[in-house]
């Protein structure tokens, strides 16, 4: 670019002016403070007060955040100007102690998750419901005197289109009034002989109507969802259910001896918390551990469970397995968050894949003799003899003449497990083949481990033959081990890979890891328990653990994450009173109004009857089948017979989310409620 002399001079004067202005500006700045010894002097720090003010609070309090029964994190809330401004961990788990002074370990920290940290935002957020609301159609139905729900009225009051209705705001007094009037109307409509006739006309089977025993209150179904998250509030619905006996007494004119209340819906089985295969294996309702038991696990297998996202306060126990040199294997259709932490991930197609994998691993362990002989013979039922004609265990009384039951009254079966004489009479003692003496021997429930060895019993795993019974009949018998060899013939690794779409080499790798690493634990969750093959799955997970002795030692076992079984912690005793039954089932006809009364002084009497929501989820019907050959068969017994559902009250649970066949429930079942 060519500049003229005039342009050059203009540019020079402009630059000089800028330099002059900057020089003047620099003269106004304060000189840098020289600090020879920073321990003696420091510049102005008043600006830090801004940050201190952000964390200043007027008071604080602690509470327990319980999104599920397996969390329960103690949290400290900080209050300023009457508003909770933040939530933090107290870091005090190590000070928790039981009545005997046993304390927890600091390794439980950290105890909160991101949802817990931001709970106060939900409390003060715009989507929190702060007042009662009622569906417009239901309110109109109530205002019109609760007319019969004919097909026309179901449409008029939108019982068949609840999701398309709008909600109206009520005061608390109005809400209580509508609820009470609804209770009275429904219970009255279905009480006595007229109520039974109404139910017949609506198409309910006679067995359900008989189960009503004339009480319209039996059509009320209440569920306090996962009540251990708040025993007083959540389980308060069961207390309300029990109190409906007062309503029944008023409507039917009966006394406390004949009054009946509503049905209490289960929180455990249909909901998916119950692992249905566990009682099949060991008789316990559920096998579970305290979460810090993962610290001992050297091989962690996770199936159908997401400990990273769904058990966030406990996820550190899982991830710390890596720090302790353990191995993690995840079996899942998708590369999920736990798989990102795994040593290897076994991809499978949804369905029966994981069940097939565990059965295939069991066969591999047996075929390659990669099992713990002492554990299998000493602590499992695999050596017991089974009759091939009936597929029932061979009983000692069937083989040995004049056999006398040998279970000791002071043994663990009676003294620890609570076995009754009536139960023992049905079970009897069993039979095995002694490998050392080459003959049949009787064995009791208590003859396990060292107790069995002390009697000189040496069980044979691989044996089959014919035995003569005391009645002279000859039957073929074989060990349960031999039966499993037959059962597992189809589960070679090639077939398992074909069923599951899992890579064969990964299945074999897992089998070898189970055989060579100890302790091994398999964890699965409610998702597995919702499947119709859950019983098979649960039982299959135990087989590799039984073969390798990975049961009963820290860091081992098959476990499901639920938590409702912890209700046992609230059970009663002779010295404490009826436990939480004193809350949920205090006799409404004889309440104790003394606020200082001891728990032992509460009178508990249940007017309710338990019911499984599964029947509501089955078209609100029991299991009745019209068979071509045998005619009408009722498979639901009297102990589990449901009643028609006309009122549903529940809290802290999403029944529609839990239910199968959602369209069926919304379109055909719930319009009758």
ZAMARGU-4260 file (C-alpha; in steps of 0.2 Angstrom, whole numbers, plus 5000, padded with zeros to 4 digits):
<rodrens>
0) 5000/5000/5000 | 5007/5017/4995 | 5005/5031/5008 | 5006/5050/5005 | 5016/5061/5016
5) 4999/5069/5023 | 4992/5051/5027 | 5008/5047/5037 | 5008/5062/5047 | 4989/5060/5052
10) 4993/5042/5058 | 5007/5048/5068 | 4997/5061/5077 | 4983/5048/5081 | 4996/5036/5088
15) 5004/5049/5099 | 4987/5054/5106 | 4983/5036/5111 | 4999/5034/5120 | 4996/5050/5129
20) 4979/5045/5135 | 4986/5028/5141 | 5000/5036/5150 | 4987/5047/5159 | 4976/5032/5163
25) 4991/5022/5171 | 4995/5037/5182 | 4978/5035/5191 | 4981/5016/5195 | 4986/5011/5213
30) 5004/5004/5214 | 5005/4985/5217 | 5007/4982/5235 | 5023/4974/5239 | 5022/4960/5251
35) 5039/4954/5257 | 5032/4941/5270 | 5014/4935/5266 | 5013/4927/5283 | 5013/4945/5291
40) 5002/4954/5279 | 4989/4951/5265 | 4979/4962/5253 | 4961/4966/5256 | 4950/4951/5257
45) 4933/4959/5259 | 4927/4952/5243 | 4927/4934/5250 | 4912/4939/5261 | 4901/4938/5246
50) 4904/4919/5245 | 4903/4917/5264 | 4886/4925/5263 | 4880/4913/5250 | 4883/4899/5262
55) 4876/4908/5278 | 4861/4900/5286 | 4850/4903/5301 | 4847/4885/5306 | 4849/4867/5300
60) 4840/4850/5303 | 4843/4832/5297 | 4831/4820/5289 | 4831/4804/5280 | 4829/4804/5261
65) 4821/4787/5256 | 4817/4785/5238 | 4818/4766/5240 | 4819/4754/5254 | 4837/4751/5251
70) 4844/4769/5252 | 4839/4779/5267 | 4852/4793/5267 | 4853/4804/5282 | 4854/4822/5275
75) 4857/4839/5283 | 4846/4854/5277 | 4851/4872/5279 | 4838/4885/5281 | 4839/4904/5278
80) 4824/4916/5279 | 4813/4901/5281 | 4818/4892/5265 | 4829/4877/5263 | 4844/4884/5253
85) 4855/4868/5251 | 4857/4850/5256 | 4873/4841/5261 | 4879/4825/5268 | 4882/4825/5287
90) 4896/4812/5286 | 4891/4805/5302 | 4887/4787/5297 | 4902/4781/5307 | 4893/4787/5323
95) 4877/4777/5320 | 4876/4763/5333 | 4864/4749/5338 | 4858/4745/5356 | 4873/4735/5359
100) 4885/4749/5353 | 4890/4742/5337 | 4894/4756/5325 | 4894/4757/5306 | 4910/4760/5295
105) 4915/4777/5287 | 4917/4767/5271 | 4898/4770/5269 | 4902/4788/5263 | 4896/4796/5252
110) 4878/4793/5256 | 4869/4805/5244 | 4865/4806/5226 | 4862/4820/5214 | 4843/4818/5216
115) 4845/4820/5235 | 4856/4835/5233 | 4842/4844/5223 | 4827/4838/5232 | 4823/4856/5239
120) 4821/4862/5221 | 4807/4850/5219 | 4799/4855/5235 | 4799/4873/5230 | 4797/4870/5211
125) 4782/4875/5200 | 4776/4857/5198 | 4773/4852/5216 | 4755/4849/5220 | 4750/4860/5234
130) 4732/4857/5236 | 4719/4843/5233 | 4712/4841/5215 | 4697/4831/5209 | 4693/4825/5192
135) 4679/4835/5185 | 4668/4820/5179 | 4670/4811/5196 | 4665/4827/5205 | 4649/4828/5194
140) 4646/4810/5198 | 4646/4813/5216 | 4636/4829/5215 | 4623/4819/5205 | 4621/4807/5220
145) 4633/4793/5214 | 4621/4785/5201 | 4625/4767/5194 | 4639/4766/5182 | 4629/4760/5167
150) 4639/4761/5151 | 4631/4778/5147 | 4636/4785/5164 | 4654/4778/5162 | 4655/4789/5147
155) 4645/4804/5154 | 4656/4805/5169 | 4672/4800/5159 | 4676/4784/5169 | 4681/4777/5152
160) 4691/4792/5147 | 4699/4798/5164 | 4715/4804/5154 | 4704/4816/5144 | 4696/4824/5159
165) 4701/4840/5168 | 4705/4843/5186 | 4697/4855/5198 | 4704/4863/5214 | 4696/4859/5231
170) 4699/4864/5248 | 4705/4851/5261 | 4688/4851/5269 | 4679/4848/5252 | 4691/4834/5248
175) 4687/4825/5265 | 4669/4827/5262 | 4669/4820/5244 | 4680/4805/5250 | 4669/4801/5264
180) 4653/4802/5254 | 4661/4791/5241 | 4665/4778/5254 | 4648/4778/5260 | 4640/4777/5243
185) 4651/4763/5237 | 4651/4752/5253 | 4632/4754/5254 | 4629/4750/5235 | 4638/4733/5237
190) 4633/4727/5254 | 4621/4714/5258 | 4610/4703/5246 | 4606/4718/5235 | 4625/4722/5233
195) 4628/4704/5229 | 4615/4704/5216 | 4622/4720/5208 | 4639/4711/5207 | 4631/4696/5198
200) 4623/4707/5186 | 4640/4715/5182 | 4647/4698/5178 | 4658/4694/5193 | 4660/4675/5197
205) 4651/4668/5212 | 4667/4664/5221 | 4672/4683/5221 | 4655/4687/5228 | 4655/4674/5241
210) 4672/4681/5247 | 4663/4698/5251 | 4653/4690/5265 | 4640/4703/5262 | 4652/4718/5266
215) 4653/4732/5253 | 4669/4738/5261 | 4677/4722/5254 | 4677/4731/5237 | 4690/4744/5244
220) 4708/4740/5239 | 4721/4751/5248 | 4740/4750/5246 | 4753/4760/5255 | 4767/4759/5242
225) 4784/4754/5249 | 4778/4759/5267 | 4795/4758/5275 | 4799/4774/5266 | 4788/4782/5279
230) 4779/4770/5290 | 4767/4783/5298 | 4762/4791/5281 | 4763/4777/5269 | 4757/4763/5280
235) 4744/4775/5286 | 4733/4769/5271 | 4732/4751/5279 | 4727/4759/5295 | 4713/4768/5286
240) 4709/4752/5277 | 4707/4743/5294 | 4696/4757/5301 | 4683/4754/5287 | 4676/4741/5298
245) 4668/4755/5307 | 4659/4760/5291 | 4654/4742/5288 | 4647/4740/5306 | 4637/4756/5303
250) 4630/4751/5286 | 4626/4733/5290 | 4622/4735/5308 | 4634/4722/5314 | 4645/4722/5329
255) 4664/4722/5330 | 4664/4703/5329 | 4656/4703/5312 | 4663/4719/5304 | 4674/4718/5289
260) 4685/4731/5281 | 4694/4733/5265 | 4708/4722/5256 | 4726/4727/5258 | 4736/4726/5242
265) 4753/4718/5243 | 4769/4728/5241 | 4780/4714/5238 | 4776/4700/5226 | 4766/4707/5211
270) 4775/4723/5213 | 4791/4714/5207 | 4801/4715/5223 | 4799/4697/5227 | 4812/4685/5219
275) 4800/4671/5216 | 4813/4658/5214 | 4822/4661/5231 | 4810/4652/5242 | 4811/4637/5230
280) 4830/4636/5233 | 4832/4639/5251 | 4815/4643/5259 | 4819/4661/5263 | 4808/4675/5257
285) 4822/4684/5249 | 4841/4682/5250 | 4849/4699/5251 | 4865/4707/5259 | 4870/4723/5267
290) 4878/4733/5253 | 4895/4734/5260 | 4896/4715/5258 | 4902/4719/5240 | 4919/4724/5248
295) 4923/4706/5249 | 4917/4701/5231 | 4930/4696/5219 | 4919/4691/5205 | 4903/4702/5203
300) 4890/4697/5190 | 4876/4709/5187 | 4861/4704/5177 | 4845/4714/5174 | 4851/4727/5187
305) 4858/4745/5185 | 4867/4749/5201 | 4875/4764/5193 | 4859/4774/5190 | 4846/4765/5201
310) 4855/4763/5217 | 4865/4779/5216 | 4870/4781/5234 | 4876/4763/5234 | 4885/4763/5217
315) 4902/4766/5225 | 4902/4749/5233 | 4900/4742/5216 | 4913/4753/5208 | 4925/4750/5222
320) 4926/4732/5217 | 4938/4738/5204 | 4949/4747/5216 | 4950/4731/5226 | 4956/4720/5212
325) 4939/4712/5209 | 4932/4707/5192 | 4915/4714/5185 | 4904/4705/5172 | 4888/4712/5166
330) 4875/4702/5156 | 4863/4714/5147 | 4855/4717/5130 | 4862/4735/5129 | 4879/4742/5133
335) 4872/4750/5149 | 4880/4760/5163 | 4886/4745/5173 | 4894/4738/5158 | 4905/4753/5156
340) 4913/4748/5173 | 4914/4729/5168 | 4929/4719/5164 | 4919/4712/5150 | 4901/4713/5144
345) 4891/4699/5138 | 4877/4705/5126 | 4861/4695/5125 | 4845/4696/5117 | 4830/4700/5129
350) 4820/4686/5137 | 4827/4669/5142 | 4845/4672/5137 | 4852/4674/5155 | 4843/4659/5161
355) 4850/4649/5147 | 4868/4656/5151 | 4867/4650/5169 | 4861/4633/5165 | 4874/4631/5151
360) 4888/4637/5164 | 4881/4624/5176 | 4883/4610/5163 | 4900/4616/5159 | 4905/4616/5178
365) 4898/4598/5180 | 4906/4591/5163 | 4923/4598/5167 | 4922/4594/5186 | 4925/4612/5191
370) 4915/4610/5207 | 4918/4610/5225 | 4914/4592/5230 | 4915/4595/5249 | 4902/4609/5248
375) 4891/4601/5235 | 4890/4585/5246 | 4889/4594/5262 | 4877/4608/5259 | 4866/4605/5244
380) 4852/4592/5241 | 4861/4586/5225 | 4866/4569/5233 | 4848/4566/5239 | 4839/4551/5230
385) 4824/4554/5220 | 4811/4542/5214 | 4810/4542/5195 | 4792/4535/5195 | 4785/4550/5206
390) 4799/4563/5204 | 4798/4565/5223 | 4812/4563/5236 | 4814/4545/5242 | 4809/4546/5261
395) 4818/4536/5274 | 4802/4528/5280 | 4799/4521/5263 | 4815/4511/5263 | 4820/4507/5281
400) 4807/4496/5291 | 4801/4503/5307 | 4810/4519/5304 | 4809/4532/5317 | 4811/4550/5313
405) 4829/4556/5318 | 4828/4575/5319 | 4833/4581/5336 | 4821/4592/5346 | 4836/4603/5351
410) 4843/4604/5333 | 4843/4620/5322 | 4828/4615/5312 | 4817/4616/5327 | 4826/4629/5338
415) 4832/4641/5325 | 4822/4639/5309 | 4805/4636/5319 | 4801/4620/5310 | 4785/4613/5318
420) 4781/4595/5322 | 4767/4595/5309 | 4778/4601/5296 | 4791/4588/5300 | 4778/4575/5299
425) 4775/4580/5281 | 4793/4582/5276 | 4801/4566/5284 | 4819/4562/5283 | 4828/4558/5266
430) 4839/4545/5259 | 4856/4545/5250 | 4869/4532/5244 | 4885/4532/5255 | 4900/4531/5243
435) 4911/4523/5257 | 4900/4510/5263 | 4891/4507/5247 | 4874/4507/5254 | 4858/4518/5257
440) 4858/4529/5273 | 4845/4540/5280 | 4849/4559/5283 | 4840/4573/5292 | 4838/4591/5288
445) 4851/4595/5301 | 4864/4583/5294 | 4874/4596/5284 | 4893/4600/5284 | 4902/4595/5300
450) 4886/4587/5307 | 4885/4575/5293 | 4904/4571/5293 | 4903/4568/5311 | 4890/4554/5308
455) 4902/4546/5295 | 4891/4550/5280 | 4900/4551/5263 | 4887/4555/5250 | 4888/4549/5232
460) 4884/4562/5219 | 4884/4550/5204 | 4873/4535/5208 | 4857/4527/5202 | 4849/4510/5204
465) 4834/4501/5211 | 4828/4500/5229 | 4815/4489/5237 | 4803/4498/5247 | 4796/4492/5264
470) 4779/4488/5255 | 4789/4476/5244 | 4788/4487/5228 | 4804/4490/5218 | 4807/4507/5211
475) 4821/4516/5202 | 4830/4530/5210 | 4844/4542/5206 | 4853/4557/5214 | 4847/4574/5210
480) 4864/4576/5203 | 4860/4563/5190 | 4844/4571/5186 | 4852/4587/5183 | 4864/4579/5171
485) 4849/4574/5161 | 4840/4590/5163 | 4855/4600/5156 | 4859/4589/5141 | 4852/4602/5129
490) 4862/4617/5137 | 4879/4614/5129 | 4888/4631/5125 | 4884/4630/5106 | 4866/4629/5110
495) 4866/4642/5124 | 4875/4654/5112 | 4862/4651/5099 | 4848/4654/5111 | 4855/4669/5119
500) 4865/4677/5104 | 4879/4679/5117 | 4897/4675/5111 | 4902/4657/5115 | 4919/4662/5121
505) 4912/4675/5133 | 4901/4662/5140 | 4915/4650/5143 | 4926/4664/5150 | 4912/4667/5163
510) 4911/4649/5167 | 4929/4647/5170 | 4930/4663/5180 | 4916/4656/5192 | 4926/4640/5193
515) 4942/4649/5198 | 4938/4665/5207 | 4930/4666/5224 | 4920/4674/5232 | 4907/4676/5217
520) 4891/4685/5219 | 4876/4687/5206 | 4865/4702/5208 | 4849/4705/5199 | 4834/4717/5202
525) 4815/4719/5201 | 4816/4720/5182 | 4820/4702/5182 | 4807/4698/5195 | 4794/4705/5183
530) 4797/4693/5170 | 4785/4677/5169 | 4801/4666/5169 | 4807/4675/5185 | 4806/4659/5195
535) 4817/4649/5182 | 4829/4663/5181 | 4831/4665/5200 | 4834/4646/5202 | 4846/4645/5188
540) 4857/4659/5196 | 4860/4648/5211 | 4866/4633/5202 | 4884/4639/5198 | 4885/4646/5215
545) 4880/4630/5223 | 4893/4620/5213 | 4907/4631/5218 | 4903/4634/5236 | 4899/4653/5234
550) 4885/4653/5246 | 4886/4658/5265 | 4903/4667/5264 | 4906/4686/5263 | 4905/4693/5246
555) 4895/4678/5239 | 4878/4673/5235 | 4863/4677/5223 | 4854/4693/5228 | 4840/4704/5223
560) 4838/4722/5227 | 4821/4727/5234 | 4820/4731/5252 | 4802/4728/5258 | 4807/4712/5267
565) 4814/4724/5280 | 4797/4726/5287 | 4802/4711/5298 | 4813/4724/5308 | 4796/4732/5313
570) 4788/4716/5320 | 4782/4715/5337 | 4788/4705/5353 | 4782/4701/5370 | 4792/4715/5378
575) 4789/4729/5365 | 4771/4726/5359 | 4763/4722/5342 | 4776/4732/5332 | 4770/4742/5317
580) 4754/4731/5317 | 4749/4742/5332 | 4749/4756/5319 | 4742/4748/5304 | 4729/4737/5313
585) 4725/4745/5330 | 4707/4740/5334 | 4696/4755/5328 | 4683/4749/5340 | 4695/4751/5354
590) 4708/4764/5351 | 4721/4769/5364 | 4720/4788/5365 | 4733/4790/5379 | 4748/4798/5370
595) 4760/4791/5383 | 4754/4773/5382 | 4767/4759/5380 | 4766/4749/5364 | 4761/4734/5374
600) 4745/4743/5379 | 4739/4744/5361 | 4725/4732/5355 | 4728/4726/5338 | 4715/4718/5328
605) 4715/4716/5309 | 4698/4717/5300 | 4706/4718/5283 | 4711/4704/5272 | 4727/4704/5261
610) 4725/4703/5242 | 4737/4702/5227 | 4735/4716/5215 | 4739/4703/5202 | 4720/4698/5201
615) 4715/4716/5198 | 4729/4716/5184 | 4720/4700/5178 | 4704/4708/5172 | 4699/4710/5191
620) 4696/4691/5191 | 4703/4675/5199 | 4711/4662/5189 | 4696/4652/5182 | 4697/4642/5166
625) 4684/4634/5156 | 4693/4618/5150 | 4687/4608/5135 | 4689/4592/5145 | 4686/4596/5163
630) 4674/4610/5162 | 4675/4625/5173 | 4691/4624/5184 | 4694/4637/5198 | 4713/4637/5201
635) 4712/4651/5214 | 4710/4645/5232 | 4700/4652/5246 | 4715/4659/5254 | 4719/4670/5239
640) 4702/4673/5232 | 4700/4692/5227 | 4684/4702/5228 | 4678/4715/5215 | 4687/4731/5215
645) 4676/4747/5216 | 4688/4759/5225 | 4707/4760/5224 | 4717/4771/5236 | 4736/4770/5235
650) 4751/4781/5238 | 4769/4781/5234 | 4767/4769/5220 | 4763/4769/5201 | 4751/4755/5199
655) 4748/4758/5180 | 4767/4757/5178 | 4768/4741/5188 | 4754/4733/5178 | 4755/4722/5163
660) 4743/4725/5148 | 4741/4743/5151 | 4728/4746/5138 | 4717/4732/5145 | 4718/4740/5162
665) 4714/4758/5156 | 4701/4753/5144 | 4692/4738/5151 | 4696/4736/5170 | 4697/4753/5178
670) 4681/4760/5171 | 4672/4749/5183 | 4681/4756/5198
</rodrens>
